[in-house]
């Protein structure tokens, strides 16, 4: 799989650990930055990773900031991105299975390296179930298009 990765300064260390882990598993990494622990703004990196996923240049995205929250909000501003913050593997798998999430966000200050690896592995290992969930996921695109219900 091709995985877009982005992080701010507060997530840089964990992004590097996760990139090594994913590379060891045979995945290709598209690293959109940041490339140091120097202070930077998480919306930049969440949006960059989201754009790569939305354009189809990566299968999924993994984004990291201090909490995972801000960077996921930024990624979700990109049409076609369905980013979810996860602090444990079950919600990561369910986000794929039921919501067809395509970006997972983790917080370096919230989870350790081993938990982050487990979250990312669960996310990437799960498959969208379709069925009744497909109709709900289709509503996301209608919302992005400005449709009101």
C-alpha positions as CSV (number, residue, x, y, z in Angstrom):
1,X,0.0,0.0,0.0
2,X,1.0,3.6,-0.5
3,X,0.6,5.7,2.7
4,X,0.6,9.5,2.9
5,X,2.1,10.6,6.2
6,X,2.2,14.1,7.7
7,X,2.9,15.5,11.1
8,X,3.6,18.7,12.9
9,X,6.5,19.2,15.4
10,X,4.6,17.6,18.2
11,X,4.0,14.4,16.1
12,X,7.3,14.3,14.2
13,X,8.9,11.7,16.4
14,X,6.0,9.3,16.2
15,X,5.6,9.9,12.5
16,X,9.2,8.8,12.0
17,X,8.6,5.6,14.1
18,X,5.4,4.8,12.2
19,X,7.1,5.4,8.8
20,X,9.8,2.9,9.7
21,X,7.2,0.4,10.9
22,X,5.1,0.7,7.8
23,X,8.2,0.5,5.5
24,X,9.3,-2.6,7.3
25,X,5.9,-4.1,6.6
26,X,6.4,-3.4,2.9
27,X,4.3,-0.2,2.5
28,X,5.5,2.8,0.4
29,X,5.5,6.1,2.3
30,X,4.7,9.4,0.8
31,X,6.1,11.8,3.5
32,X,4.5,15.2,3.1
33,X,6.4,16.6,6.1
34,X,7.3,18.1,8.5
35,X,10.9,17.0,8.5
36,X,12.0,18.2,11.9
37,X,10.8,18.9,15.5
38,X,11.0,22.6,14.8
39,X,7.6,24.3,15.6
40,X,5.2,24.3,12.8
41,X,1.4,24.4,12.3
42,X,-0.5,21.1,12.1
43,X,-3.2,22.3,9.6
44,X,-0.5,22.5,6.9
45,X,0.5,18.9,7.3
46,X,-3.0,17.5,7.7
47,X,-4.2,19.2,4.6
48,X,-1.1,18.1,2.6
49,X,-1.6,14.4,3.5
50,X,-5.3,14.7,2.9
51,X,-4.8,16.1,-0.6
52,X,-2.5,13.2,-1.5
53,X,-5.1,10.7,-0.4
54,X,-8.0,12.6,-2.1
55,X,-6.1,12.8,-5.3
56,X,-5.6,9.0,-5.3
57,X,-1.8,9.4,-5.0
58,X,-1.9,7.3,-1.8
59,X,-4.3,4.6,-0.6
60,X,-4.5,5.9,2.9
61,X,-3.1,8.6,5.2
62,X,-1.6,8.6,8.6
63,X,-1.3,12.0,10.4
64,X,0.2,12.8,13.7
65,X,0.2,15.9,16.0
66,X,0.2,16.2,19.8
67,X,-3.3,15.0,20.2
68,X,-4.3,13.9,16.7
69,X,-7.3,16.2,16.9
70,X,-6.2,19.3,15.1
71,X,-4.4,17.5,12.3
72,X,-7.5,15.3,11.7
73,X,-9.7,18.4,11.5
74,X,-7.4,19.9,8.9
75,X,-7.4,16.6,6.9
76,X,-11.1,16.5,7.0
77,X,-11.4,19.9,5.3
78,X,-10.2,18.3,2.1
79,X,-13.1,16.9,0.0
80,X,-13.1,13.2,-0.1
81,X,-11.1,12.7,3.1
82,X,-12.6,10.9,6.0
83,X,-10.1,11.2,8.8
84,X,-10.6,9.8,12.3
85,X,-8.7,10.2,15.5
86,X,-8.0,6.9,17.3
87,X,-6.5,6.1,20.6
88,X,-6.9,2.3,20.4
89,X,-7.1,-0.3,17.6
90,X,-10.9,-1.2,17.7
91,X,-12.1,2.2,16.7
92,X,-9.5,2.3,14.0
93,X,-10.8,-0.9,12.5
94,X,-14.4,0.1,12.9
95,X,-13.7,3.5,11.2
96,X,-12.5,1.5,8.1
97,X,-15.3,-1.1,8.3
98,X,-18.2,1.2,8.7
99,X,-17.1,4.7,7.7
100,X,-14.6,3.9,4.9
101,X,-12.2,6.2,6.7
102,X,-9.1,6.9,4.6
103,X,-7.0,8.8,7.0
104,X,-6.1,7.8,10.6
105,X,-4.8,10.4,13.1
106,X,-3.0,9.7,16.3
107,X,-1.6,11.9,19.0
108,X,2.0,11.5,20.1
109,X,1.1,12.9,23.5
110,X,-1.8,10.5,23.9
111,X,-0.5,7.1,22.8
112,X,2.8,5.4,22.9
113,X,4.7,4.0,20.0
114,X,3.5,0.4,20.4
115,X,-0.2,1.5,20.7
116,X,0.2,3.8,17.7
117,X,1.6,0.9,15.6
118,X,-1.4,-1.3,16.7
119,X,-3.8,1.5,15.8
120,X,-2.3,2.0,12.3
121,X,-2.1,-1.8,11.7
122,X,-5.7,-2.3,12.7
123,X,-6.8,0.6,10.4
124,X,-4.8,-0.6,7.4
125,X,-5.8,-4.2,8.0
126,X,-9.6,-3.6,8.0
127,X,-11.7,-3.4,4.9
128,X,-14.8,-1.4,4.3
129,X,-17.9,-3.6,4.6
130,X,-20.1,-1.7,2.2
131,X,-23.7,-2.8,2.3
132,X,-25.8,-0.5,4.5
133,X,-22.7,1.5,5.4
134,X,-22.1,2.4,1.7
135,X,-25.3,4.5,1.6
136,X,-24.2,6.3,4.8
137,X,-20.7,7.0,3.4
138,X,-22.3,8.3,0.2
139,X,-24.1,10.9,2.4
140,X,-20.7,12.4,3.3
141,X,-20.1,13.3,-0.4
142,X,-23.5,14.9,-0.6
143,X,-22.8,17.0,2.5
144,X,-19.5,18.1,0.9
145,X,-21.4,19.1,-2.2
146,X,-23.6,21.4,0.0
147,X,-26.7,19.3,0.0
148,X,-29.0,19.9,3.0
149,X,-31.2,17.3,4.6
